Amino acid sequence: MGCMVSQLASKFAFFPPSPPTYQLQKREDGKLTVVSTVSPVVPIQKAVDDNSLDILLVDTKHGNKIVAFYLKNPYARLTLLYSHGNAADLGQLYDLFVQLRVNLRVNLMGYDYSGYGASTGKPSESSTYADIEAIYECLETEYGVSQEDVILYGQSVGSGPTLHLAAKLPRLRGVVLHSGILSGLRVLCHVNFRFCFDIYKNVNKIKKVKCPVLVIHGTDDDVVNWLHGNRLWEMARESYDPLWIKGGGHCNLELYPDYIRHLCKFIQEMENLTTKKRLKKIRQNVNLQTRSNIGSCCTCCGERCCTFAWPECSECCCMNVSWSINCPECCKPHSCIKCCRLPKLSNCFGPCCCIRCSRPSCCVKRSMPSCCYPKCARPSCCCMSCFCC
């Protein structure tokens, strides 16, 4: 049953233009050129003598050859790796690529998935993953582009391979999700459950992306509901100011002035975001999270696990502590006390520890007249009547 649903989802997910809107031809010098198959109005023919365009055939690990357009900008500092949406190929996107290259001042690499355009093979989820990995490797080897200078751009279905690669590259400069999806079945069936046979499980991968994420979505999108983009933005670890285009649909967001304006702002900020600044920002976020956890309750388990950092703590509080009573792994001590509110224990020595404290390890039986350590980490657990003498 699961296999049948997975195949059904795959059929619904991919709609390559038929016939393709372009063809590849070889010139006398061996270089590839593009010829339009739709109409001479399509400006792909200009690319024949355009030195700023490289047309590539890239081999993937699945044995397919995919077509890629690399548009160079001499003033660019960053490179945009563009994964397009459904029912489109590079022939239809060339105009948009030229505009983005000029207005954003970036190098741009766009590619056709297996089975799209002049790319060989058949489209599938796994093949799109292999496609984007091969294109990124081409950027590294052929053009010397490092991940610190790459911004991944995924539109609609393209958000799947985009987040797949982004989850594997910890030093990316940024990610743009244009009309992104939470998962394939969530688009088809409008469900909120997780299935093993689902495709493009972006809802899981977005949490692994460690760079700034810009989400762009139309409020009137009738193909991928706006809630998909909103949820992706909420779940991102480092969310950038989103762009909700009022009245925008699924395939017309590029026509709104706010689209290019907001995208330019994002690219400029990513250019100014050096690796040193990023590391400093990450450290600040880690410190803020650490401070917020002190004295607060842990949300990763059902127990109310309050953590305390007592500088005057004695080692007695951190040794020989049993964590076997309903205490999950997240509560095991890295600091002195991570006090799970366990039930009152009967084997605690003396009345001092069992009145208000559920952790008897701070009080032990000693030969001295007093039962409490002089450096008890929980002073409130020891009362004035504790002294045996």
N, C-alpha and C positions, 0 to 999 in steps of 0.2 A: 504494500500500500504506500509506504513511504517513498519507495523508488518511483512509483507511478506519479505521485504528486510532485516529486522533484523534477521528473521529465516534463510534466505539464508546466511547472513554473519556469523551466528553462525555455520552453517554446514561447511562453508569453513574454519572456524577458528580452528577447533579441529579435529585432526587425531590421536587418540590413537592407539598404535601398537596392531594389532590383528593377532594372539593371543598375550597376554602379554609375555614378555621375562622372567618372573619369577613367582614363586608361593610361598605362605607362608605355613609353616608347624610348628606344635607345638612339642616341645621336651617334654621329660618326666617331666622336672622341670617346665613346663608351659611357658617357653620362646619361642619366635618366631624365626624361622630360615628361610633362603631363599634358594630355590631350582631353578636352572636354567631350563627353558623349551625349550631353543634354542639349546644349545650345551654345553658339558662339558668343552669346551675351555673358556667359560665365567667364570671369577673368582669369581662369587658370592658364590660358595660353600665354599670358604675360610672363608667367614664371619661367618660360623657356630661356629667356635672355636675362633673367633676374639673378644677378650674382649673390644676392642676399638669401637665396633659397637653395637649400640642399635637399635633394630627394633621395631617400635611402630605402634599401631593402634589408631588413634586420631578421636574422634567424632566431627563433625561440627554442626553448628546451623541448617543446612538443613537436618540433620538426616543421613548423610553419614559417613562412616568410611574410612579414608584415611591412606595410608601407608607412614611412614616416616623413613628415615635412619638418625641416629645421630652418627657421627664419632667424637670421642674424641681425642684431642691432649693434652698431659700433659703439654706442654710448651705454650699453647695458651693463649692469653689475650683477643681475640675477637672471635665472633661467626659469621659465614657466613650462612645466610638463603638463600638457592638456589632454585629459581623457574625456572624449565627447559622449553625448547621450545616445539614445536609441534613434533608429530610423534616420541616421545621418552618416555621412562619410567625409573624407578630407576635401572632396570636390566642392561640397556645399559650405565647408567651413573656412575655405581659404581667405575669403574677404574678411571674415571676423579675425582671423589670425593676423592679417596685415594691420588691422586697426589696433588690436591689442599690442602688437609689437611696437607700434609708433607711440600710442597714447600712454602705455605703461612703461615704455623704455626698457624692455626686457628682450632677451632671446626667448624664442618660443619653439618648443618641440611638440608637435601634434602627431598622432599616429592612428591608424585604423586597426581595430581588433581583427583577430582571425575570422575570416569569412566576410569581412566588410571591405567595400571598395575593391582594390586590387590585391588585397591580402589573401593568402591561401588559407585553407583549413576551414573548420566549422566553428561558429561562436559557441562558447560555453563559459561558465564561471571560471573554471580552472584555466582555460586558455587565455582569458583576459588577464589573469594573474601572471601567467607566463609572459604575456605580451608586454605588460608594463615593466616587468623585471628586466626583460631584454632591452627595452628602450632606455631605461635608466642606466644599464650597463654600457650601452652605446654612448650615452652622454659622458660617462666617466672615461671610457677608453678613447673615443674618437675626438672628443672636444675638451677633455680635461676638466669637466665640471664636477665639483665636489658637492656633497649633500648640503653643506652649509650655505650654498648659493642656489639651492633649488626650492621652488615653490610648486607644490602639486596642486593641480586644478582638476576637480572632478564634477562633471555635469550629469545629473540624473543617475542613470546606470553607471556612468563613469565614476561616481563616488565609491563604488565597490572596489575596483582595482586601486583607486587613489588611497583609500584608507588601508587597504591590504599592504601597500608599499609603505605608507606613512607609519604604520605600526612597527615596521622593521627598521626604520631609519631614525635613530634618536636625536640626530643633530640637524634635521631639516630646518630650513628657514621659516616655512609656513605652509598652510594648507587652506585651499578655498573649496567649499562645498556649495555648488550651484544646483539648487533644486534637488538636494541629496535625499537618499532613501534610508530608512532604518533597516529594512530587509526586503527581499523580494516578495515574500508572502504577505508582509504587512501592507504592501501596495495593492496586491491582488485581492486579499480577503479582509483587510482592515481588522486584523487580529492583534492582540497584545501578548500572545503566548510565544514561547520559543520552541521551535521544532528542529529536530536533528536534520531534516531534509530541506530546511530553508536555504535560500541562496543569498549571498551578499549580506552577511550578518554584521552590518555596520554598527548596530546597536551594541555589539560587544567590542569591536575594534576601536571605536572612537575613544574609549577610555585609555588606550595604550599610546595615543598620539601625544608627544611631549612638546610640540611646538604650537605657536598661535594658530587658531582655527577661525577663519572667517566663513560665516554661513550667509548665503544669499538665497532668498526664497520669495515667491510671489504669494500674496494672500489669497488670490483667486485661482490657485493652481488646482485644476480638476483632474490631473493625472497623478501627481504626488502631493498629497494634502500638505498644507503649510505646517501641520503639527509634526511632520517628519523633521523638517528643518529646525523647528523650535526645540524638539527633543534632542537632536544632535548638538545644538548649541548649548543646551543645559548640561549635557553629559560630558562635553569637552573639558579637559583638564585646564587648558589655557584658552578661554574663549575670547575672541576679538569682538568688537562692537558689531552685531549682526546688521544685515540690511534686509528689512521686510518691505518689499515693493508693493504698495497698496494698489490693488487691481491687477497686479502682474499675474500672468498665466505660467505655463510650463515652458514654452518655447519662445517667449518674446521679451524676456527680461533685458536683453541687450539693447532694446529700443528705448529704454527709459534713461534719462540723463543721470539719475542717481546711481545707476549701475556703474558706469565708467568712472564717475566722480568718487564713489566710495571705494572702488577697486584701486584707483590711483592712490588714494590716501593710504590704503593698506600696504601697497607695494612700497611707497616712500618710507613708511615706518619700518618695514622689514629691511629696507636698505640701510637705514640708520641703526638697526638693531644688530650690533656686532656680537661676536661670540662672547666677548668679555662681559658685555652688558647682559646677555642672556643668562650666563652662569651666575652673575650677581643677583639677577632677579629670581632665579630658581632657588638660590640659597636663602634669600629673603622670604620666599614663600614657604620653604621648609621650616625656617625658624618660627614663622607665624603659626604654622600648623602645630609645631611642637608646643609653643606657649599656650595655644588654645586647648590642648589636650590636658594640661595640668589642672587638676581639680575638676575636670569635666568627666562626663560619663562616656564610656566607650560605646560606639554604635555598631560595632562589628559582632556583637553577640547579644544574647538575651539577658545576660547578667548585668547588673549595674556595677561596672568595673571602674571605680574611681581611682585615679593615679595621683600619687603624691610624691614630691621630691623633697626629702628632708635632708639638708646638708649635715645635720648633726647625727644622722643615723649611725647606729653601731652595726657592725657586721652580723651581729646576732639576729637581726631582723631579716637578713637575706639568705640565711643558711637553714637547711633542714626544714624548708617550708613545703608542705604537701599541697600540690596543685591538682590533685586527682578528683576533687569533689566539684564536679560540674564547672570547672574552670577551663575555658578554651585556650588554644595556643596563643591567641592574641594577648592574653593577660599575663603570660609568664614573664617574670621580672627581668627587665633590662635596667630599670632604676631600682631603688631600694624596695619600695612597696607598691604593688598593684593589688589593691585590696578588694577581692571579690566578696560580696556580702554573703558569706557562708552562714549556715545555721550555727547556733550556739554549740560549742564543743564541750563535751563532758570531761575530757581529759586535761583541761586547762588547770594548771596549778594555781591555787589561790583565788580569791574572789576579785582580784584587781582587774583581770583581763576580760572577764566574761560579762561584765555589766554593760560596757559600751563598745568594746572592741571584739570583732569576730576573728581576729588573727592572734592566737595565743603565743605565737613565736617570739613576741617581744618580752615575755615574762617567762623565766625559767626557774627551776628549783636550784637553789645554791646553798652552800654551807654558811653563807653570811646571814645575819639576822633578817635582812630585807629580801623580799622576793623579786623585786623589780631591778632591771638593769639601770644604772645611773644615766645611760644615754638611750633611753627607750624612744623609738621613732614615733610612737603614738602616745604622747604624754596624757592625752585625755582618757586613755583607757585605764590609767592607774589612779585610784582614788586615795584620799588621805588616810583611809583605814587600812591601807595595804600593808603597812609595816608590821611585821610579825613580832617585833620586840615590844 
